[in-house]
Amino acid sequence: MNWRTLIYQIPREPQKNRMAVWRRLKSIGALNVFQSIWILPETKESKEEFKRLEEQINTSGGQSISCITLIDEELKNKKLIEQFNKEREADYKELIEKCDDFEAEIERETKRENFTFAEIEENDHEIDKLNTWLKKIEKKDYFGCPMKNEVLKRIDGCSSLLAEFSNKVFEIDEKT
C-alpha cells in the first residue's frame, strides 16, 4: 500500500509554530508513526495537505519533505490501518459522550416541563453541532472505523428525541 509521508524538523522556538503544525496534522487525521514522521493514505488530497504543511514548516524556519512510501507487507499496512481506526474510535467515543449529554438535557427539560420554543431552538443548535462534528470526523475516517455506525444511530436517536420534545411543545402551545 502507498502512503503519503511527511518528514519534518522545525525549531523548538517559538513553540507556537510547532503547535500549529501539530494541530493541523491532527485535524486532517494524519498518523504519527515516528517522531516528526506522519502518514496519510496516498491520495490527491493528502498530497495537497502535506504540500501546504511543507510550506508552513519551511516558512517557520524548518525543513520538510513529503514523499510516497510503499509498505509492501500486508501485516504492517493492516497495523497502520488499525492505528488510524483506533484514533477515529477515540473521536467517535467523544461524540457519543456528547450524544449522552444531549439525551440527558432533553430528559432534564422534559422532567422540568420546560416545553418552550427557546428550548427547541437551543437543542436544534446542539443537533447541528453534533452533525458538524460528525462531518469533521468523517473527513479523517479514511478506513471506515466500525464505530461510525453506532454514532450515526445515536445522532438519529438524538434527532428523534428532539422531534418528540418539539411535538410536545407544539401540543402545549396549541392548548394555550
Secondary structure as GFF3:
##gff-version 3
##sequence-region A 1 176
A	DSSP	beta_strand	2	9	.	.	.	ID=ss1
A	DSSP	alpha_helix	15	27	.	.	.	ID=ss2
A	DSSP	beta_strand	31	34	.	.	.	ID=ss3
A	DSSP	beta_strand	37	41	.	.	.	ID=ss4
A	DSSP	alpha_helix	44	59	.	.	.	ID=ss5
A	DSSP	beta_strand	63	70	.	.	.	ID=ss6
A	DSSP	alpha_helix	74	111	.	.	.	ID=ss7
A	DSSP	alpha_helix	117	139	.	.	.	ID=ss8
A	DSSP	alpha_helix	148	175	.	.	.	ID=ss9
###
